Amino acid sequence: MRLFLLCFTLVCVKDTEAQNKLHHLQLAVCSDTDKEYMIGDDGEVEFYADFKKKDIVYMFPPFADPIRYPSGFAGAEGWMSLCQNDIEVFSVEFKDKPLPQDAPQTSVYPSDDVQLGSENTLICHSTRFFPPPVHVRWTKNNLDVTGESSLSQYYPNEDNTYNQFSHLPFTPQEGDVYTCTVEHEALQTPDTRTWEVNVDLPSVGPAVFCGVGLAVGLLGVATGTFFLVKGNQCN
C-alpha cells in the first residue's frame, strides 16, 4: 500500500472587539510520487509551491500587496523532507491498518457560457474524497486529450476530505462529446462524466410570425384607407 501523508496546521485567530474569526491553514502533502505545500486563510489560497517549476505561486490579484513567504521555495522543500521522513515511520506503524476511504463526487461543467467557436474551459470537479490522490483522464470524441489538461492543488474541506479541479481548454463545436474519468481507490470502477456541446440556436419562428403579422396588419390598413378614399369620392 502506498502511504499518502497529510500534515496540516489550522489556526483560528479571533478579534475580540469585532468578533471576527480568521482561519489560517498550512497544508503539506506527500507520498513517494506526489508533493504539495499550500497556505491559505478563510478558505482562500494565498500561495502554493510549484514543485515542477521550483517556485512559489502567489494567488493574490495584481493590485494586492501580499505578504511574501520569507523562506520561499526552500521552505516548502523543507516541509517535504520532513513529510518524507515521517512517511518512513508511519509506513511501519500503519501498514496493517486500513485507512478510511471516501469516494469522490464528480461533476463536469464549463467555466463560462458556451458560445460556438469561442474559447472556453471545461472543469472536472472531484469533491469530498479521502485519501488523495485522484487520477483524472479526459477524452474528446473518444480520443484521449488528458495531456492538454491541468490539475489543481488539493483543497481541504471542514470534514477532512478534499477537493481537486482538472481544467481542459476547449473551443466548443456543435456535436463534440467530452468525458472526464476519475479513478480513486474508494471507487470500485472509474467514474466517468460526459459533457456534450449542445448550444440552442435562436429560433426563427417568432421572427417569422412577427413579420407575417406586421405584413397582414399593414395590408389591412392599406385596404381600409383605399375604401375610405373611394367612399369620400362617391359622396
Disulfide bonds with the S-S distance in Angstrom:
Cys30-Cys83 1.92
Cys124-Cys180 1.89
